[in-house]
Amino acid sequence: MKKPAIIHPVLHASISQLLYIFLTEKYISNPEFLGLRNFSAAELARNSYEIAGDSFYCLYEKNYNLAHSNSSATIKNYFCNGEFISNGVDFARGRICTELTLFCKKRNASTLVNSIELFFNESLGFGSLVINKFLDLRFGKLGNEKRRKKFHLTGISTDFELPSGGMGRQVNTYAVRATKEKISFYRALKKFNDEPAIRELVMCVIKNFPHAISPVEGLEK
């Protein structure tokens, strides 16, 4: 007997809207956006968020289907020593180049991106775009061979933390720099020209965010 399909609640937002929120507010600051009264542990538990972690550091997460999209999102709210400090989101079924292009077209928001850096893991199957020094857009090759010719957006993480309201610890972007290798966009285009996923991503960034790429990179063409 087949297991009944799990029906997730609908979040009335798009991936581009979530990216806009993280770029402008540094994190999802309005609990009402998620149908919550606040970001307390009790309120999250009452709204069917599942807890993972321990008493010192944990997260409350919940899966959503995104409205008017075949994509889904897992919202993660992080706690340290019992206090809410930040949040992030994981995605399924969203191509990163498509989402970045929609973000620029729908909101004319490319100017919100002041700097952008490219990182890959050793296998080149996963990577990160670090935006404005504090936001990590994670991407990877997922699914069957056909789908693996494209990078899919897998998540957004931010360095922003409460209660300080700052990004001094740089927890997420530090992890990116420690575990992945940085490469300039023009060098990646030249070195991995036979990799369709990398070529598409690099050309997408150059087209949509030329002002955010370091001018030093142009010397590496």
Protein Blocks (a to p, Z undefined) as FASTA:
>chain_A
ZZdddddddddddfklmmmmmmmnopafblklnopablcfklmmmnopaceddfkbccdd
dddddehiabdcddddddeehiafbdcdddehiafklmmmmmmmmnopmmmpmbdcdddd
fkopaccddeehlaccddddehjfklmmpccdfbdcdfbdcfkopaklommmmmmmmmpc
cddfklmmmmmmmlmklmmmmmmmmmmmmmlpcfklmmmZZ
